[in-house]
Amino acid sequence: MLIKVAEHLTRMTDYICGKITAFRAHGDEFYLVGSLLSVDQEDVIRGLDHLCATIERIQLEVDQNPERMRTTVSIGWTVYPPEGGHTHTHRDLRFHLEAAVNAAKRLGRNRVVRYTDDVNKTRTRSIRDDCPRCLTSFTADIPQDAEAHPHFFCPNCGAEKPRPSEGVGAPEATEI
């Protein structure tokens, strides 16, 4: 599935906006990097939403299983350098992107989230867990707010899992 998504990203970069290059960062994470100097940010959002929709339609037959493998993506994006004339380091850029993609993952499947200062203020707790449905191990960032849903979903197959109680699963809450 990673190969299919990578091939799709490579083909779609011409349709997103500007000159974009896709590459695999690590695991199941890919980066799209490019220049948006003459592109309206609404066009960026429309292009990324379209990318989510087209990736969701990818299907892969696995070991002659009648149910085809499918996937969705969570996309975090930012503008660099940020508007307003602030200067940030490349490390800041990566932090902003990771905060935006984590926010997209928390909001559900097939989301596009642009980094803002509000995205940065979300408190989460990372947990490691195993999924009995797809038999994979994963890491998930769980929101710490009191109204949080009592369940979360395996990022690999979407199986619903009970939310672990405080102190179970991973280190203390971190502010992203």
PyRosetta script that sets phi, psi and omega in degrees:
from pyrosetta import init, pose_from_sequence

init()
pose = pose_from_sequence("MLIKVAEHLTRMTDYICGKITAFRAHGDEFYLVGSLLSVDQEDVIRGLDHLCATIERIQLEVDQNPERMRTTVSIGWTVYPPEGGHTHTHRDLRFHLEAAVNAAKRLGRNRVVRYTDDVNKTRTRSIRDDCPRCLTSFTADIPQDAEAHPHFFCPNCGAEKPRPSEGVGAPEATEI")
pose.set_psi(1, -37.6)
pose.set_omega(1, 178.4)
pose.set_phi(2, -60.3)
pose.set_psi(2, -39.4)
pose.set_omega(2, 178.8)
pose.set_phi(3, -64.9)
pose.set_psi(3, -43.9)
pose.set_omega(3, 178.6)
pose.set_phi(4, -60.6)
pose.set_psi(4, -45.1)
pose.set_omega(4, 179.8)
pose.set_phi(5, -64.1)
pose.set_psi(5, -43.3)
pose.set_omega(5, 179.1)
pose.set_phi(6, -60.8)
pose.set_psi(6, -44.7)
pose.set_omega(6, 177.8)
pose.set_phi(7, -61.4)
pose.set_psi(7, -41.8)
pose.set_omega(7, -179.9)
pose.set_phi(8, -64.8)
pose.set_psi(8, -44.0)
pose.set_omega(8, 178.3)
pose.set_phi(9, -59.7)
pose.set_psi(9, -42.5)
pose.set_omega(9, -179.8)
pose.set_phi(10, -61.8)
pose.set_psi(10, -42.5)
pose.set_omega(10, 179.0)
pose.set_phi(11, -69.1)
pose.set_psi(11, -36.8)
pose.set_omega(11, -172.9)
pose.set_phi(12, -81.3)
pose.set_psi(12, -14.8)
pose.set_omega(12, -174.7)
pose.set_phi(13, -59.7)
pose.set_psi(13, -29.5)
pose.set_omega(13, 178.0)
pose.set_phi(14, -69.7)
pose.set_psi(14, -21.3)
pose.set_omega(14, -175.4)
pose.set_phi(15, -98.5)
pose.set_psi(15, -10.2)
pose.set_omega(15, -177.6)
pose.set_phi(16, -74.1)
pose.set_psi(16, -65.0)
pose.set_omega(16, 177.2)
pose.set_phi(17, 168.2)
pose.set_psi(17, 144.7)
pose.set_omega(17, 178.0)
pose.set_phi(18, 59.8)
pose.set_psi(18, -163.6)
pose.set_omega(18, 177.7)
pose.set_phi(19, -98.0)
pose.set_psi(19, 110.5)
pose.set_omega(19, -174.7)
pose.set_phi(20, -119.1)
pose.set_psi(20, 141.0)
pose.set_omega(20, 174.4)
pose.set_phi(21, -119.1)
pose.set_psi(21, 132.8)
pose.set_omega(21, 178.1)
pose.set_phi(22, -103.7)
pose.set_psi(22, 139.0)
pose.set_omega(22, 172.9)
pose.set_phi(23, -152.7)
pose.set_psi(23, 154.6)
pose.set_omega(23, -179.8)
pose.set_phi(24, -81.6)
pose.set_psi(24, 126.5)
pose.set_omega(24, -179.9)
pose.set_phi(25, -83.1)
pose.set_psi(25, -56.0)
pose.set_omega(25, 178.6)
pose.set_phi(26, -175.1)
pose.set_psi(26, 156.0)
pose.set_omega(26, 178.0)
pose.set_phi(27, 50.3)
pose.set_psi(27, -124.4)
pose.set_omega(27, 179.9)
pose.set_phi(28, -104.6)
pose.set_psi(28, 26.2)
pose.set_omega(28, -178.9)
pose.set_phi(29, -110.0)
pose.set_psi(29, 134.9)
pose.set_omega(29, 178.7)
pose.set_phi(30, -122.5)
pose.set_psi(30, 151.4)
pose.set_omega(30, 175.0)
pose.set_phi(31, -116.2)
pose.set_psi(31, 142.7)
pose.set_omega(31, 169.9)
pose.set_phi(32, -116.2)
pose.set_psi(32, 122.4)
pose.set_omega(32, -177.1)
pose.set_phi(33, -125.4)
pose.set_psi(33, 136.7)
pose.set_omega(33, 178.4)
pose.set_phi(34, -175.5)
pose.set_psi(34, 179.9)
pose.set_omega(34, -178.1)
pose.set_phi(35, -100.9)
pose.set_psi(35, 131.9)
pose.set_omega(35, 179.7)
pose.set_phi(36, -118.5)
pose.set_psi(36, 29.7)
pose.set_omega(36, -173.5)
pose.set_phi(37, -56.0)
pose.set_psi(37, -39.0)
pose.set_omega(37, -176.4)
pose.set_phi(38, -114.6)
pose.set_psi(38, 23.3)
pose.set_omega(38, -176.0)
pose.set_phi(39, -114.0)
pose.set_psi(39, 133.0)
pose.set_omega(39, 175.6)
pose.set_phi(40, -68.7)
pose.set_psi(40, 138.1)
pose.set_omega(40, -177.5)
pose.set_phi(41, -65.5)
pose.set_psi(41, -26.1)
pose.set_omega(41, 173.9)
pose.set_phi(42, -65.0)
pose.set_psi(42, -33.8)
pose.set_omega(42, 175.8)
pose.set_phi(43, -66.5)
pose.set_psi(43, -36.3)
pose.set_omega(43, 177.3)
pose.set_phi(44, -62.3)
pose.set_psi(44, -48.3)
pose.set_omega(44, -178.7)
pose.set_phi(45, -61.2)
pose.set_psi(45, -45.8)
pose.set_omega(45, 178.4)
pose.set_phi(46, -60.6)
pose.set_psi(46, -42.7)
pose.set_omega(46, 179.0)
pose.set_phi(47, -63.5)
pose.set_psi(47, -42.6)
pose.set_omega(47, -179.6)
pose.set_phi(48, -70.7)
pose.set_psi(48, -37.1)
pose.set_omega(48, 174.6)
pose.set_phi(49, -61.6)
pose.set_psi(49, -41.9)
pose.set_omega(49, 178.1)
pose.set_phi(50, -63.2)
pose.set_psi(50, -40.2)
pose.set_omega(50, 178.1)
pose.set_phi(51, -60.5)
pose.set_psi(51, -44.8)
pose.set_omega(51, 177.1)
pose.set_phi(52, -57.0)
pose.set_psi(52, -46.8)
pose.set_omega(52, -177.5)
pose.set_phi(53, -64.0)
pose.set_psi(53, -39.5)
pose.set_omega(53, -178.3)
pose.set_phi(54, -73.6)
pose.set_psi(54, -34.0)
pose.set_omega(54, 177.3)
pose.set_phi(55, -68.6)
pose.set_psi(55, -35.5)
pose.set_omega(55, 179.4)
pose.set_phi(56, -62.6)
pose.set_psi(56, -25.5)
pose.set_omega(56, -179.6)
pose.set_phi(57, -82.9)
pose.set_psi(57, -8.9)
pose.set_omega(57, 178.0)
pose.set_phi(58, -67.1)
pose.set_psi(58, 133.3)
pose.set_omega(58, 177.1)
pose.set_phi(59, -131.1)
pose.set_psi(59, 145.5)
pose.set_omega(59, -176.8)
pose.set_phi(60, -137.3)
pose.set_psi(60, 127.2)
pose.set_omega(60, 176.0)
pose.set_phi(61, -78.5)
pose.set_psi(61, 132.7)
pose.set_omega(61, -178.1)
pose.set_phi(62, -125.8)
pose.set_psi(62, 119.1)
pose.set_omega(62, 175.7)
pose.set_phi(63, 46.7)
pose.set_psi(63, 42.5)
pose.set_omega(63, 177.6)
pose.set_phi(64, 55.5)
pose.set_psi(64, 24.8)
pose.set_omega(64, 174.7)
pose.set_phi(65, -71.6)
pose.set_psi(65, 132.8)
pose.set_omega(65, -178.0)
pose.set_phi(66, -65.5)
pose.set_psi(66, -24.8)
pose.set_omega(66, 177.4)
pose.set_phi(67, -90.4)
pose.set_psi(67, 120.1)
pose.set_omega(67, -178.3)
pose.set_phi(68, -78.7)
pose.set_psi(68, 146.8)
pose.set_omega(68, 176.3)
pose.set_phi(69, -74.1)
pose.set_psi(69, 135.9)
pose.set_omega(69, 177.1)
pose.set_phi(70, -133.2)
pose.set_psi(70, 165.4)
pose.set_omega(70, 179.4)
pose.set_phi(71, -147.4)
pose.set_psi(71, 164.3)
pose.set_omega(71, 172.7)
pose.set_phi(72, -132.1)
pose.set_psi(72, 170.0)
pose.set_omega(72, 179.3)
pose.set_phi(73, -130.3)
pose.set_psi(73, 152.0)
pose.set_omega(73, 171.0)
pose.set_phi(74, -116.1)
pose.set_psi(74, 128.1)
pose.set_omega(74, -174.6)
pose.set_phi(75, -120.1)
pose.set_psi(75, 127.4)
pose.set_omega(75, 171.5)
pose.set_phi(76, -112.5)
pose.set_psi(76, 138.6)
pose.set_omega(76, -179.5)
pose.set_phi(77, -143.3)
pose.set_psi(77, 161.2)
pose.set_omega(77, 179.4)
pose.set_phi(78, -152.1)
pose.set_psi(78, 168.1)
pose.set_omega(78, 175.5)
pose.set_phi(79, -108.8)
pose.set_psi(79, 134.2)
pose.set_omega(79, -179.1)
pose.set_phi(80, -136.0)
pose.set_psi(80, 128.4)
pose.set_omega(80, -2.7)
pose.set_phi(81, -69.4)
pose.set_psi(81, 154.0)
pose.set_omega(81, -177.2)
pose.set_phi(82, -63.6)
pose.set_psi(82, 155.5)
pose.set_omega(82, 177.1)
pose.set_phi(83, -65.8)
pose.set_psi(83, 154.8)
pose.set_omega(83, 178.6)
pose.set_phi(84, 95.7)
pose.set_psi(84, 2.8)
pose.set_omega(84, 174.0)
pose.set_phi(85, 80.4)
pose.set_psi(85, 3.0)
pose.set_omega(85, 177.8)
pose.set_phi(86, -69.2)
pose.set_psi(86, 145.8)
pose.set_omega(86, 175.3)
pose.set_phi(87, -108.0)
pose.set_psi(87, 139.8)
pose.set_omega(87, 179.2)
pose.set_phi(88, -133.2)
pose.set_psi(88, 158.3)
pose.set_omega(88, 177.2)
pose.set_phi(89, -82.9)
pose.set_psi(89, 169.6)
pose.set_omega(89, 175.1)
pose.set_phi(90, -64.4)
pose.set_psi(90, -29.9)
pose.set_omega(90, 176.3)
pose.set_phi(91, -65.2)
pose.set_psi(91, -40.5)
pose.set_omega(91, 175.3)
pose.set_phi(92, -60.3)
pose.set_psi(92, -41.5)
pose.set_omega(92, 179.4)
pose.set_phi(93, -59.3)
pose.set_psi(93, -47.7)
pose.set_omega(93, 179.6)
pose.set_phi(94, -62.8)
pose.set_psi(94, -41.1)
pose.set_omega(94, 177.6)
pose.set_phi(95, -60.2)
pose.set_psi(95, -44.6)
pose.set_omega(95, 179.8)
pose.set_phi(96, -62.3)
pose.set_psi(96, -43.1)
pose.set_omega(96, 179.2)
pose.set_phi(97, -64.1)
pose.set_psi(97, -43.4)
pose.set_omega(97, 179.9)
pose.set_phi(98, -65.8)
pose.set_psi(98, -38.4)
pose.set_omega(98, 177.0)
pose.set_phi(99, -64.1)
pose.set_psi(99, -41.0)
pose.set_omega(99, -179.7)
pose.set_phi(100, -67.5)
pose.set_psi(100, -43.0)
pose.set_omega(100, -179.6)
pose.set_phi(101, -69.3)
pose.set_psi(101, -35.3)
pose.set_omega(101, 175.9)
pose.set_phi(102, -64.0)
pose.set_psi(102, -39.1)
pose.set_omega(102, 176.5)
pose.set_phi(103, -64.0)
pose.set_psi(103, -41.1)
pose.set_omega(103, 178.9)
pose.set_phi(104, -62.5)
pose.set_psi(104, -41.3)
pose.set_omega(104, 179.1)
pose.set_phi(105, -64.3)
pose.set_psi(105, -40.8)
pose.set_omega(105, 179.9)
pose.set_phi(106, -65.5)
pose.set_psi(106, -31.8)
pose.set_omega(106, -177.7)
pose.set_phi(107, -78.0)
pose.set_psi(107, -13.6)
pose.set_omega(107, 178.0)
pose.set_phi(108, 121.4)
pose.set_psi(108, 179.9)
pose.set_omega(108, -175.7)
pose.set_phi(109, -67.6)
pose.set_psi(109, 150.6)
pose.set_omega(109, 174.2)
pose.set_phi(110, 55.9)
pose.set_psi(110, 54.2)
pose.set_omega(110, 179.3)
pose.set_phi(111, -114.5)
pose.set_psi(111, 148.6)
pose.set_omega(111, 173.5)
pose.set_phi(112, -121.3)
pose.set_psi(112, 122.1)
pose.set_omega(112, -178.6)
pose.set_phi(113, -128.5)
pose.set_psi(113, 127.3)
pose.set_omega(113, 174.6)
pose.set_phi(114, -89.0)
pose.set_psi(114, 140.4)
pose.set_omega(114, 178.5)
pose.set_phi(115, -65.9)
pose.set_psi(115, 131.9)
pose.set_omega(115, 170.5)
pose.set_phi(116, -137.9)
pose.set_psi(116, 170.6)
pose.set_omega(116, 176.9)
pose.set_phi(117, -62.0)
pose.set_psi(117, -31.5)
pose.set_omega(117, 177.9)
pose.set_phi(118, -65.8)
pose.set_psi(118, -37.0)
pose.set_omega(118, 176.5)
pose.set_phi(119, -60.7)
pose.set_psi(119, -38.0)
pose.set_omega(119, -177.9)
pose.set_phi(120, -66.2)
pose.set_psi(120, -23.6)
pose.set_omega(120, -174.4)
pose.set_phi(121, -87.5)
pose.set_psi(121, -1.4)
pose.set_omega(121, -178.1)
pose.set_phi(122, -69.9)
pose.set_psi(122, 131.5)
pose.set_omega(122, 176.7)
pose.set_phi(123, -96.3)
pose.set_psi(123, 130.2)
pose.set_omega(123, -179.9)
pose.set_phi(124, -135.9)
pose.set_psi(124, 166.5)
pose.set_omega(124, 174.0)
pose.set_phi(125, -130.1)
pose.set_psi(125, 127.5)
pose.set_omega(125, 178.1)
pose.set_phi(126, -85.0)
pose.set_psi(126, 136.6)
pose.set_omega(126, 176.1)
pose.set_phi(127, -129.5)
pose.set_psi(127, 153.1)
pose.set_omega(127, 170.9)
pose.set_phi(128, -111.0)
pose.set_psi(128, 138.9)
pose.set_omega(128, -178.1)
pose.set_phi(129, -152.4)
pose.set_psi(129, 170.4)
pose.set_omega(129, 175.7)
pose.set_phi(130, -118.9)
pose.set_psi(130, 143.3)
pose.set_omega(130, 179.7)
pose.set_phi(131, -101.9)
pose.set_psi(131, 122.5)
pose.set_omega(131, 178.7)
pose.set_phi(132, -71.6)
pose.set_psi(132, -20.1)
pose.set_omega(132, -178.2)
pose.set_phi(133, -78.7)
pose.set_psi(133, -51.8)
pose.set_omega(133, -176.5)
pose.set_phi(134, -102.2)
pose.set_psi(134, -2.1)
pose.set_omega(134, 174.9)
pose.set_phi(135, 61.2)
pose.set_psi(135, 36.8)
pose.set_omega(135, 177.1)
pose.set_phi(136, -117.8)
pose.set_psi(136, 158.1)
pose.set_omega(136, 171.9)
pose.set_phi(137, -98.1)
pose.set_psi(137, 148.9)
pose.set_omega(137, -178.9)
pose.set_phi(138, -153.0)
pose.set_psi(138, 164.8)
pose.set_omega(138, 172.6)
pose.set_phi(139, -115.8)
pose.set_psi(139, 137.9)
pose.set_omega(139, 178.8)
pose.set_phi(140, -135.8)
pose.set_psi(140, 144.3)
pose.set_omega(140, 173.9)
pose.set_phi(141, -98.0)
pose.set_psi(141, 121.6)
pose.set_omega(141, -176.3)
pose.set_phi(142, -109.9)
pose.set_psi(142, 129.8)
pose.set_omega(142, 178.3)
pose.set_phi(143, -62.0)
pose.set_psi(143, 145.4)
pose.set_omega(143, -177.9)
pose.set_phi(144, -95.1)
pose.set_psi(144, -2.2)
pose.set_omega(144, -175.5)
pose.set_phi(145, -65.3)
pose.set_psi(145, 152.6)
pose.set_omega(145, -174.2)
pose.set_phi(146, -65.7)
pose.set_psi(146, -28.8)
pose.set_omega(146, -178.4)
pose.set_phi(147, -86.9)
pose.set_psi(147, 11.6)
pose.set_omega(147, -175.9)
pose.set_phi(148, -60.4)
pose.set_psi(148, 148.2)
pose.set_omega(148, 178.3)
pose.set_phi(149, -61.7)
pose.set_psi(149, 142.3)
pose.set_omega(149, -178.4)
pose.set_phi(150, -72.2)
pose.set_psi(150, -3.7)
pose.set_omega(150, 179.1)
pose.set_phi(151, -128.4)
pose.set_psi(151, 162.8)
pose.set_omega(151, 169.6)
pose.set_phi(152, -136.1)
pose.set_psi(152, 174.5)
pose.set_omega(152, -172.7)
pose.set_phi(153, -121.3)
pose.set_psi(153, 140.8)
pose.set_omega(153, 175.2)
pose.set_phi(154, -59.4)
pose.set_psi(154, 126.1)
pose.set_omega(154, -179.2)
pose.set_phi(155, -70.5)
pose.set_psi(155, -12.2)
pose.set_omega(155, -178.9)
pose.set_phi(156, -89.1)
pose.set_psi(156, -46.2)
pose.set_omega(156, -174.8)
pose.set_phi(157, -121.5)
pose.set_psi(157, -10.8)
pose.set_omega(157, 178.5)
pose.set_phi(158, 88.2)
pose.set_psi(158, 3.7)
pose.set_omega(158, 179.7)
pose.set_phi(159, -62.3)
pose.set_psi(159, 138.3)
pose.set_omega(159, 180.0)
pose.set_phi(160, -80.3)
pose.set_psi(160, 137.1)
pose.set_omega(160, -179.7)
pose.set_phi(161, -130.7)
pose.set_psi(161, 147.5)
pose.set_omega(161, 176.1)
pose.set_phi(162, -66.7)
pose.set_psi(162, 141.3)
pose.set_omega(162, 178.5)
pose.set_phi(163, -69.5)
pose.set_psi(163, 131.0)
pose.set_omega(163, 179.4)
pose.set_phi(164, -68.6)
pose.set_psi(164, 149.3)
pose.set_omega(164, 177.9)
pose.set_phi(165, -75.6)
pose.set_psi(165, 164.7)
pose.set_omega(165, -179.9)
pose.set_phi(166, -53.7)
pose.set_psi(166, 141.2)
pose.set_omega(166, 177.3)
pose.set_phi(167, 84.2)
pose.set_psi(167, -3.7)
pose.set_omega(167, 180.0)
pose.set_phi(168, -108.5)
pose.set_psi(168, 133.8)
pose.set_omega(168, 170.3)
pose.set_phi(169, 106.6)
pose.set_psi(169, -47.0)
pose.set_omega(169, -174.1)
pose.set_phi(170, -164.8)
pose.set_psi(170, -174.7)
pose.set_omega(170, -178.4)
pose.set_phi(171, -62.7)
pose.set_psi(171, 172.1)
pose.set_omega(171, -179.5)
pose.set_phi(172, -57.9)
pose.set_psi(172, 167.5)
pose.set_omega(172, 178.4)
pose.set_phi(173, -58.3)
pose.set_psi(173, 143.3)
pose.set_omega(173, 175.7)
pose.set_phi(174, -124.1)
pose.set_psi(174, 146.1)
pose.set_omega(174, 177.7)
pose.set_phi(175, -91.5)
pose.set_psi(175, 123.9)
pose.set_omega(175, -178.4)
pose.set_phi(176, -101.6)
pose.dump_pdb("model.pdb")
